[in-house]
Amino acid sequence: MKNLAAPLMIVSSDCHVGAPSSEYREYLDPAYRVAYDESIADRERLESRTAEVVGRGPMSSDGDAEHDALTARWTAERRLTQLDADGLAAEVVYPQPAGRAAPPFYNIFGHPLDPGDPLAAAAGCRAHNRWLADFCAGSPQPERHAGLALVGIVDDVKAAVAEVEWAKRAGLRGVILRSQPLSGFGWHDPRYEPLWSVCESLEMPIHTHGGEGLELGDLPGSRSIFFTEVVWFAHRLFWHLLWSGVLERHPNLQLVLAEQFADWVPALLHRLDKQYAGTVSSITLTEGLSMKPSAYWARQCHVGASFMNREECELRHEIGVRSILWGSDFPHDEGTWPDTAVALHATFDGVPQAELRAMLGENAIRVYGFDVDSLARHAERVGPAIEKFA
């Protein structure tokens, strides 16, 4: 029986971590290390020129790990201290999206169809995954971290499948994909069937994370256009897997859409259900689907509702309480850290206890296979009192 008086067991489903370039280099395939050194040197020269313009002092090659929250390159010990102070029992860990601590050769932001150097980018993803596996396993409290493998390059599907298999053996808990494969073939293409099969069989949920958009150039309105469109790109994997029958063929495959808000879900599901019923387009082909789209969403999909606001919370039943994974976006400036307690009360005060526990922790525990007993012990130390949300 649940202890209804127990502190909240909070799992942030959206946190970020990255390595200093010197550490990534050691995990990178030797053939790419010289090119990586050159890329780091180019970045340092650019940052030095920028620092001179704004009157800031020079920065070391690994940044100011003590004060720059966006680096996220703290020791595991200091990271755990910050999680404790924020009241979090555990975290799901994404890579840094860009900058010094981003995976080598791999810009998670940017144009989804720009291949760059796919072989170098794939090597950078492997380096990040191996560093992250060691980072999580080497933590003083490894049970509090669920690392996600970056499988951003899927031109070679067999290699992508092998990376998922390696990630599972290494203790990572899921797979991050781009919103659009760099090869240009959409996620609905049958060539990716082995990828969906291995993720389902190994219980590795697949993820997209907000941050990708089209290359718009340095033109008037470019930045605002990017931020207007950016979350739409991150949603696309859902309807690709839906209409192509992937969710039908793989009923145990789980999909997580992180840091792309949650208020869009009810309207989208309503529209897709109407399309399924034939009231939007008479030429929509849905004979391969045994359920309406909202049923697949309820069974297999989750929205990583980073820094969720009160308006989104009021939509929780239309979104699906079981589908909501709250996230702090630690340690990014736009997230709730280090004022998570204030943010939680602003969003969740008055929410029934069962729903509150589900959205803040139990859903993530189910999706990522956290050890409940271990997290309960941490929640007893750091979790907020449930009665404060009455």
C-alpha positions in Angstrom: 0.0 0.0 0.0 1.2 3.5 -0.8 2.3 5.8 1.9 0.0 8.7 1.2 2.0 11.0 3.6 5.3 10.2 1.9 7.2 13.2 0.4 6.9 13.7 -3.3 9.2 11.5 -5.3 10.2 13.9 -8.1 11.9 12.8 -11.3 13.0 15.5 -13.8 12.5 14.0 -17.2 14.6 16.7 -18.9 18.1 17.5 -17.6 21.3 18.1 -19.5 24.9 17.2 -19.1 28.0 17.4 -21.2 31.7 16.7 -21.0 34.7 19.1 -21.2 36.3 18.8 -24.7 39.4 17.2 -23.1 37.2 14.3 -21.8 35.2 13.9 -25.1 38.5 13.7 -26.9 39.5 10.6 -25.0 36.3 8.8 -26.0 36.5 9.9 -29.7 37.7 7.5 -32.4 41.4 8.4 -32.9 40.8 9.1 -36.6 38.7 12.2 -35.7 40.8 13.6 -32.8 42.9 16.0 -34.9 39.8 17.4 -36.6 38.2 17.8 -33.2 41.2 19.7 -31.8 41.0 22.0 -34.8 37.3 22.6 -34.2 37.9 23.4 -30.6 40.7 25.8 -31.5 38.4 27.6 -34.0 35.7 27.9 -31.4 38.2 29.4 -28.8 39.4 31.9 -31.3 35.8 33.0 -32.0 35.0 33.2 -28.3 38.1 35.2 -27.6 37.2 37.8 -30.2 33.7 38.0 -28.8 35.0 38.3 -25.3 37.2 41.3 -26.4 34.2 43.0 -27.9 32.0 42.7 -24.8 34.9 43.3 -22.4 34.9 39.9 -20.8 38.0 38.1 -19.6 39.4 35.1 -21.4 37.8 31.7 -20.8 39.7 28.4 -20.4 39.2 25.7 -23.0 36.7 23.9 -20.8 34.8 27.0 -19.8 34.0 28.3 -16.3 32.6 25.1 -14.8 32.0 26.8 -11.5 29.7 29.5 -12.7 28.4 28.8 -16.1 25.1 26.9 -15.7 24.8 26.2 -19.4 28.0 24.1 -19.5 26.4 21.5 -17.2 29.9 20.0 -16.9 30.1 19.7 -13.1 31.3 16.7 -11.3 28.7 14.1 -10.4 29.1 14.9 -6.7 28.3 18.6 -7.3 25.4 17.7 -9.6 23.9 15.5 -6.9 24.1 18.3 -4.4 22.2 20.5 -6.8 19.5 17.9 -7.4 19.1 17.5 -3.6 18.7 21.3 -3.2 16.1 21.3 -5.9 14.1 18.4 -4.2 14.7 15.9 -7.1 15.0 12.2 -6.4 16.3 11.4 -10.0 16.9 12.8 -13.4 16.7 11.8 -17.1 19.8 13.1 -18.8 20.0 14.6 -22.3 23.2 16.0 -23.9 24.1 19.6 -24.0 22.5 20.9 -27.3 25.4 23.1 -28.5 28.6 24.9 -27.5 31.6 23.7 -25.7 30.0 20.8 -23.9 28.0 19.5 -26.9 28.9 16.1 -28.5 31.8 16.5 -30.9 30.9 17.5 -34.5 27.2 17.4 -33.6 25.0 20.4 -33.3 21.7 19.3 -31.9 20.2 22.7 -32.8 19.9 23.8 -36.4 18.8 22.6 -39.8 17.4 19.1 -39.6 18.4 18.3 -43.2 22.0 19.6 -43.1 24.1 16.4 -43.1 27.5 18.1 -42.4 29.9 15.2 -42.1 27.7 12.2 -41.1 30.6 10.0 -40.2 32.3 12.5 -38.0 28.9 13.3 -36.4 28.2 9.7 -35.7 31.7 9.3 -34.1 30.8 12.3 -31.9 27.5 10.7 -30.8 29.4 7.5 -29.9 31.9 9.5 -27.9 29.1 11.2 -26.0 27.3 8.0 -25.3 30.4 6.3 -23.9 31.3 9.2 -21.8 27.7 9.5 -20.5 27.5 5.8 -19.6 30.7 6.1 -17.6 29.5 9.4 -16.0 26.2 7.8 -14.8 27.8 4.5 -13.7 30.6 6.4 -11.9 28.3 8.6 -10.0 28.2 8.1 -6.2 24.4 7.5 -6.7 24.0 6.0 -10.1 20.4 4.9 -9.4 19.5 8.6 -9.7 20.5 9.1 -13.4 18.8 7.7 -16.5 21.2 8.5 -19.4 19.9 8.7 -23.0 21.9 7.6 -26.0 22.3 10.0 -28.8 21.6 8.1 -32.0 21.5 11.2 -34.2 22.9 9.6 -37.4 20.9 6.8 -38.9 22.1 6.7 -42.5 23.5 3.3 -41.6 20.5 1.6 -40.0 22.6 -1.5 -38.9 25.1 0.8 -37.2 22.2 2.6 -35.4 20.8 -0.7 -34.2 24.2 -1.8 -32.9 24.5 1.5 -31.0 21.1 1.0 -29.4 22.2 -2.5 -28.4 25.5 -1.2 -27.0 23.6 1.6 -25.1 21.3 -1.0 -23.4 24.3 -3.1 -22.3 26.0 0.0 -21.0 23.1 0.9 -18.8 21.6 3.8 -20.7 17.8 4.0 -20.6 16.6 5.3 -24.0 17.5 6.7 -27.4 17.5 10.3 -28.8 16.7 10.8 -32.4 16.6 14.0 -34.5 13.2 15.3 -35.6 14.2 14.4 -39.2 16.9 12.0 -40.3 19.9 13.7 -41.8 19.7 11.3 -44.8 16.4 13.0 -45.8 14.3 9.9 -45.7 11.4 10.5 -43.3 10.8 8.4 -40.2 7.9 6.8 -42.0 10.3 5.0 -44.4 10.3 1.2 -44.0 14.1 1.2 -43.9 14.0 2.1 -40.2 11.9 -0.9 -39.2 14.9 -2.6 -37.5 15.4 0.5 -35.4 11.9 0.4 -34.1 12.1 -3.3 -33.5 15.3 -3.2 -31.4 14.0 -0.2 -29.3 10.8 -2.1 -28.6 12.4 -5.4 -27.7 15.1 -3.8 -25.5 12.5 -1.4 -23.8 14.5 1.7 -25.0 12.0 4.6 -25.4 12.8 6.9 -28.2 12.9 10.7 -27.8 13.0 13.9 -29.7 14.0 17.2 -27.9 13.0 20.7 -28.9 15.7 22.7 -30.6 15.8 21.9 -34.4 14.6 24.2 -37.1 15.3 25.3 -40.7 18.3 27.3 -41.6 17.0 30.8 -42.0 20.1 32.9 -42.3 21.0 36.2 -40.6 17.9 38.0 -41.9 15.2 40.2 -40.2 13.0 38.1 -38.0 15.1 34.9 -38.4 15.5 34.3 -34.7 11.8 34.9 -34.0 10.8 32.6 -36.9 13.1 29.9 -35.6 11.6 30.0 -32.1 8.1 30.0 -33.6 8.7 26.9 -35.6 11.1 25.0 -33.4 8.7 22.9 -31.3 6.7 21.9 -34.4 9.7 20.1 -35.8 10.1 18.2 -32.6 6.5 17.0 -32.7 6.8 15.4 -36.2 8.1 12.0 -35.1 4.7 11.3 -33.5 2.6 11.5 -36.6 5.3 9.9 -38.7 5.2 6.8 -36.4 1.4 7.0 -36.2 0.4 7.1 -39.8 3.1 4.8 -41.0 1.8 2.1 -38.6 4.9 1.9 -36.5 3.0 2.4 -33.3 0.5 -0.2 -34.5 3.2 -2.8 -35.3 5.1 -2.1 -32.1 2.6 -1.7 -29.3 5.2 -1.6 -26.6 7.4 1.0 -28.2 7.4 4.2 -26.1 7.8 7.8 -27.5 8.8 10.8 -25.5 8.6 14.4 -26.9 10.7 16.6 -24.6 11.0 20.3 -24.0 8.4 21.3 -26.5 5.6 22.4 -24.2 2.3 20.4 -23.7 -0.6 22.7 -24.5 -0.5 21.7 -28.2 -1.4 18.0 -27.5 -5.3 18.2 -27.1 -5.9 20.2 -30.3 -3.5 18.0 -32.3 -5.2 14.8 -31.1 -8.6 16.2 -31.8 -7.5 17.1 -35.4 -5.8 13.7 -36.0 -8.9 11.8 -34.7 -11.1 13.7 -37.1 -8.6 12.9 -39.9 -8.8 9.2 -38.9 -12.6 9.4 -39.1 -12.4 10.8 -42.6 -13.9 14.1 -41.8 -10.8 16.1 -42.8 -9.6 14.2 -45.8 -11.3 11.5 -47.8 -8.1 10.3 -49.2 -6.4 9.7 -45.8 -5.3 6.1 -45.7 -5.9 4.6 -42.2 -6.8 1.0 -43.0 -3.6 -0.2 -41.2 -4.6 1.4 -37.9 -6.8 -0.4 -35.5 -7.3 2.6 -33.2 -7.8 6.3 -33.5 -4.7 8.4 -33.0 -5.6 9.6 -29.5 -5.6 5.9 -28.4 -2.1 5.4 -29.6 -1.0 8.6 -27.8 -2.6 7.3 -24.5 -0.9 3.9 -24.9 2.6 4.8 -26.1 3.3 8.5 -26.0 4.6 11.0 -23.4 5.2 14.7 -23.4 8.3 15.9 -21.5 6.6 18.9 -20.1 9.6 20.9 -19.1 9.0 23.8 -16.7 5.2 23.1 -17.1 3.0 26.1 -16.4 -0.4 26.3 -14.8 -2.3 26.6 -18.0 -0.8 23.3 -19.2 -1.6 21.7 -15.9 -5.3 22.6 -16.3 -5.2 20.7 -19.6 -3.8 17.6 -18.0 -6.8 15.4 -18.5 -7.0 16.3 -22.2 -3.3 15.7 -22.6 -3.5 12.5 -20.4 -2.2 12.5 -16.9 -0.4 9.3 -17.6 1.4 10.9 -20.6 2.9 13.8 -18.7 6.5 13.7 -17.6 7.5 16.9 -15.7 11.0 18.3 -16.3 13.1 21.0 -14.7 15.5 21.5 -17.6 18.4 21.5 -15.1 20.7 23.3 -15.3 19.6 25.6 -18.1 18.6 29.2 -17.3 15.1 28.9 -18.8 14.3 26.0 -16.5 13.1 25.9 -12.9 16.4 25.3 -11.2 17.4 26.6 -8.7 13.8 27.7 -7.8 12.0 24.5 -8.5 9.9 24.6 -5.3 8.4 27.9 -6.3 7.7 26.7 -9.8 6.0 23.6 -8.6 3.6 25.4 -6.3 2.8 27.9 -9.1 1.8 25.0 -11.4 0.5 22.2 -9.2 -1.1 23.6 -6.0 -4.5 22.0 -5.5 -3.9 19.1 -7.9 -5.2 15.7 -6.5 -2.4 13.7 -4.9 -2.6 10.7 -7.3 -2.3 12.9 -10.3 0.5 15.0 -8.8 2.6 11.9 -7.9 2.0 10.5 -11.4 3.1 13.6 -13.4 6.1 14.5 -11.1 7.6 11.0 -10.7 5.6 7.8 -11.1 5.2 8.2 -14.9 8.9 8.6 -15.4 9.7 5.8 -13.1 7.5 3.5 -15.2 8.9 4.7 -18.6 12.6 4.5 -17.6 12.6 1.6 -15.1 14.0 3.5 -12.1 14.3 1.5 -8.9 11.3 2.7 -6.8 12.8 1.7 -3.4 16.1 3.5 -4.1 14.3 6.7 -5.2 12.0 6.5 -2.2 15.0 6.8 0.1 16.2 9.9 -1.7 12.7 11.4 -1.7 12.5 10.9 2.1 15.6 13.2 2.3 14.9 15.8 -0.3 11.3 15.6 -1.6 8.8 18.3 -0.7 5.9 17.5 1.6 2.8 16.4 -0.2 0.5 18.4 2.2 2.0 21.6 1.0 0.3 21.2 -2.3 -3.2 20.7 -0.9 
